[in-house]
Amino acid sequence: MSKIVSWEIVFGQDDQNLISECHRIRKEVFHLEQKFPLDTEFDDVEHIAYHFLLRVTEQDPASGETTIKSVGTIRGTTPDVYPAINRYKLSRLAVDIDYRKHKFGRLLTEKLHKWIQEDAKATNRPAVVECHSQIPAMGFYAKFGYTPEGEQFDEDGEPHQNMVVNLPLAE
């Protein structure tokens, strides 16, 4: 079994290779594993959202050979994308099933939060973030200070809860 020797998170808005890898992970997790309809996974904000990709470098203990693999993603949008809610939005957090035990979802969320805090400070707006959490994932978001807002609702055939957090601005 390979050993993870390092990881990195890269992000961008218009890097097609990066976005393609993020889409591949999301398709595997949300469509193939969780059975969400593929036509609902990719929406009209893909081209203006910020896509974060977590890559790991693994080393085979026997041969010493290293490989780099993309294993997680998260997407963020600024308040300009959804003017009706006027908040940042965390969406599309997905980690390959074989890598979830490494807490990469936490690392991706922390990286997204840091980006939001820096952007909010630079644009002089509050760092209020919302996400549509699947019900089983609510505890994960609660660890970051997210609290439920409103009633549960159906999104793509599954119950979800809107959750919100107000982040401090970057120093």
SVG drawing of the C-alpha trace seen along z (x, -y; Angstrom):
<svg xmlns="http://www.w3.org/2000/svg" viewBox="-39 -48 52 52">
<polyline fill="none" stroke="black" stroke-width="0.4" points="0.0,0.0 1.3,-3.4 2.1,-6.0 1.0,-9.7 4.2,-11.8 2.7,-15.2 -0.3,-17.0 -1.2,-20.4 -4.3,-22.4 -4.3,-24.4 -7.2,-26.6 -8.3,-28.6 -11.1,-30.0 -10.1,-29.4 -7.6,-26.5 -9.3,-23.9 -7.1,-21.0 -7.8,-21.8 -11.5,-22.1 -11.5,-18.9 -10.0,-17.0 -12.4,-18.6 -15.3,-17.5 -13.9,-14.0 -13.9,-13.7 -17.4,-15.2 -18.7,-12.8 -17.2,-9.8 -18.5,-10.9 -21.9,-12.5 -23.0,-10.6 -21.4,-7.2 -21.1,-6.7 -24.1,-8.7 -26.3,-8.3 -27.2,-12.0 -28.3,-12.7 -25.3,-13.7 -27.3,-16.5 -27.7,-18.3 -24.0,-18.2 -22.6,-20.8 -24.4,-24.1 -24.2,-27.6 -21.7,-28.9 -18.9,-26.4 -17.1,-29.0 -17.1,-31.7 -16.7,-29.6 -13.3,-29.0 -12.4,-25.4 -10.0,-24.0 -8.2,-20.7 -6.4,-18.6 -3.5,-16.4 -1.5,-13.9 1.9,-12.6 2.2,-8.9 5.2,-6.7 5.3,-2.9 7.3,-1.6 8.7,1.3 9.9,-0.5 10.2,-4.0 8.3,-5.2 6.1,-8.3 2.8,-9.2 0.6,-12.3 -3.2,-11.8 -6.1,-14.2 -8.3,-13.1 -10.6,-16.0 -12.3,-19.2 -14.4,-22.0 -16.0,-25.0 -16.5,-28.5 -18.4,-31.5 -18.4,-35.1 -21.5,-37.1 -21.6,-38.5 -22.5,-35.1 -25.8,-34.9 -26.9,-38.5 -30.2,-37.4 -28.4,-35.8 -25.4,-38.1 -23.1,-35.6 -20.2,-33.5 -21.1,-29.9 -19.3,-26.7 -20.4,-23.9 -19.4,-20.6 -17.1,-19.3 -16.1,-15.8 -13.2,-13.5 -12.4,-10.2 -13.8,-7.4 -10.4,-5.9 -9.0,-9.1 -11.7,-10.3 -10.0,-8.9 -7.2,-11.5 -9.5,-14.5 -8.9,-16.1 -12.5,-17.5 -11.3,-19.6 -8.2,-20.8 -10.3,-21.8 -12.8,-23.6 -10.1,-25.5 -8.4,-26.5 -11.8,-27.8 -12.5,-29.7 -9.0,-31.3 -9.7,-32.4 -13.1,-33.8 -11.6,-35.7 -9.0,-37.3 -11.4,-38.2 -13.9,-39.6 -11.2,-41.8 -10.0,-43.0 -13.5,-43.8 -14.8,-45.2 -17.7,-42.9 -18.7,-40.4 -17.4,-36.9 -20.8,-35.2 -20.8,-31.8 -23.6,-29.4 -23.8,-25.8 -26.5,-23.3 -25.5,-20.4 -26.7,-16.9 -28.3,-15.9 -25.7,-13.3 -22.9,-16.0 -24.4,-18.6 -22.2,-17.6 -19.1,-18.1 -20.1,-21.7 -21.1,-22.4 -17.5,-21.8 -16.6,-24.9 -19.3,-27.0 -22.0,-26.5 -25.6,-26.7 -28.8,-25.6 -30.9,-28.3 -34.5,-27.7 -36.3,-24.4 -34.8,-21.3 -35.5,-21.0 -35.2,-18.6 -32.2,-19.1 -31.9,-16.6 -34.0,-14.0 -32.2,-14.2 -32.9,-16.2 -30.6,-19.1 -30.2,-21.9 -29.0,-25.4 -26.2,-26.2 -24.5,-29.5 -21.3,-30.8 -19.9,-34.3 -16.1,-34.1 -13.8,-36.6 -12.0,-38.7 -8.4,-37.9 -5.8,-39.8"/>
</svg>
